[in-house]
Amino acid sequence: MNYKFEALAQTHPEVLFLYVDVDDVQSVSSKYGVKAMPTFFLIKNKEVVRKIVGANPDEVKKLVDASAEPFDTPQIVVE
């Protein structure tokens, strides 16, 4: 899934993509209630808009494509 995530980051420079290792940053997984990996979040204006649990590259791509706006900075976070 990492290479698909990286490919999306390359094709959507208007979106901020972050990778968080839940073993290294357990506070983030606690804050967002991560129960399984990978978990993807769409965060806009500091609010979780959508969450995808599991390695589903088609759904993550749809999420990114639908959320990419030229003057907005959505954040996709994977844990």
C-alpha positions as CSV (number, residue, x, y, z in Angstrom):
1,M,0.0,0.0,0.0
2,N,2.9,2.3,0.6
3,Y,3.8,2.6,-3.1
4,K,0.2,3.5,-4.0
5,F,0.1,6.1,-1.2
6,E,3.4,7.6,-2.5
7,A,2.1,7.6,-6.1
8,L,-1.0,9.5,-4.9
9,A,1.2,12.0,-3.2
10,Q,3.2,12.5,-6.4
11,T,0.0,13.1,-8.5
12,H,-1.7,15.3,-6.0
13,P,0.8,18.0,-4.8
14,E,-2.1,20.1,-3.5
15,V,-2.8,17.5,-0.8
16,L,-0.6,17.0,2.3
17,F,0.1,13.3,2.8
18,L,1.5,12.2,6.1
19,Y,2.6,8.7,7.3
20,V,2.5,8.1,11.0
21,D,4.1,5.0,12.6
22,V,1.7,4.1,15.4
23,D,4.5,2.3,17.2
24,D,6.6,5.4,17.3
25,V,3.7,7.9,18.0
26,Q,1.2,6.1,20.1
27,S,-0.5,9.4,21.1
28,V,-1.7,9.9,17.5
29,S,-3.3,6.5,17.3
30,S,-5.0,7.0,20.7
31,K,-6.3,10.5,19.7
32,Y,-7.8,9.2,16.4
33,G,-8.9,5.8,17.7
34,V,-6.9,3.7,15.4
35,K,-7.8,0.0,15.9
36,A,-6.3,-1.5,12.7
37,M,-3.6,-0.7,10.2
38,P,-3.5,0.8,7.8
39,T,-6.0,3.5,8.6
40,F,-6.4,6.5,6.4
41,F,-8.0,9.8,7.5
42,L,-9.1,12.8,5.5
43,I,-8.7,15.8,7.7
44,K,-10.0,19.3,6.7
45,N,-9.9,22.3,9.0
46,K,-8.6,20.1,11.9
47,E,-11.7,17.8,11.6
48,V,-11.8,14.2,10.5
49,V,-14.0,14.2,7.4
50,R,-13.6,10.5,6.4
51,K,-11.8,7.4,7.7
52,I,-10.9,4.3,5.7
53,V,-9.7,1.2,7.6
54,G,-7.8,-1.4,5.7
55,A,-5.7,-1.5,2.5
56,N,-8.2,-0.5,-0.1
57,P,-6.2,1.5,-2.7
58,D,-9.3,2.2,-4.9
59,E,-11.2,3.8,-2.0
60,V,-8.2,5.8,-0.9
61,K,-7.7,7.1,-4.5
62,K,-11.4,8.0,-4.7
63,L,-11.1,9.8,-1.4
64,V,-8.1,11.8,-2.6
65,D,-9.5,12.5,-6.1
66,A,-12.8,13.8,-4.6
67,S,-11.0,15.9,-1.9
68,A,-8.3,17.6,-3.9
69,E,-9.2,21.2,-4.3
70,P,-6.7,23.7,-5.7
71,F,-6.9,26.3,-2.9
72,D,-7.6,24.0,0.0
73,T,-5.0,21.8,1.8
74,P,-6.7,18.5,2.8
75,Q,-4.5,16.1,4.7
76,I,-4.4,12.4,4.2
77,V,-2.9,10.5,7.2
78,V,-2.1,6.8,7.3
79,E,-1.2,5.0,10.5
